Structure formats: structure tokens, C-alpha cells
Amino acid sequence: MRSHDQLRPARPAGPLGASLGDLVSQPAEVDGLGAGPFLTSVLFLAVIFGVFARKRAAGHNRDAVSSPAEARLS
């Protein structure tokens, strides 16, 4: 049977998100954070929803505020 060190690539072999997912989900014995795949997926999903919610809130507030030039025209 191969050890975990022989299975891990010497450098990240994919996009940044995949590398971060590997870091978070891998056991601590192989230099990971040990969160596991389910918790890692939940964390990433929460971050994605948070980014979209923040962008939507920022866009909504921007539409509601008029510029000084628009205020003079009305």
C-alpha cells in the first residue's frame, strides 16, 4: 500500500480553488486542515453565497442613490 506522501503531487495540480479545497479537506496527518469533504463543500458554498449576497447588496444600494447631477435634473 502506498503512503499519503507518495500520492500527493509535488506542486498544486489545478486551479487555486481546488488546491484550497484539498488543503482544507485533507487530514492533518498529511498537512491538511482535516475538515473533510462535506464540511469543505459547505464552507465553500457559504463563501460563494456570501460574495454574491454582498455584491447584490452593493449593487442595490448603488442604484438607489442618485448622483448630484441626477438630483439637479429632477
Rosetta blueprint (number, residue, H / E / L):
1 M L
2 R L
3 S L
4 H H
5 D H
6 Q H
7 L H
8 R L
9 P L
10 A L
11 R L
12 P L
13 A L
14 G L
15 P L
16 L H
17 G H
18 A H
19 S H
20 L H
21 G H
22 D H
23 L H
24 V H
25 S H
26 Q L
27 P L
28 A H
29 E H
30 V H
31 D L
32 G L
33 L L
34 G L
35 A L
36 G H
37 P H
38 F H
39 L H
40 T H
41 S H
42 V H
43 L H
44 F H
45 L H
46 A H
47 V H
48 I H
49 F H
50 G H
51 V H
52 F H
53 A H
54 R H
55 K H
56 R H
57 A H
58 A H
59 G H
60 H H
61 N H
62 R H
63 D H
64 A H
65 V L
66 S L
67 S L
68 P H
69 A H
70 E H
71 A H
72 R H
73 L H
74 S L
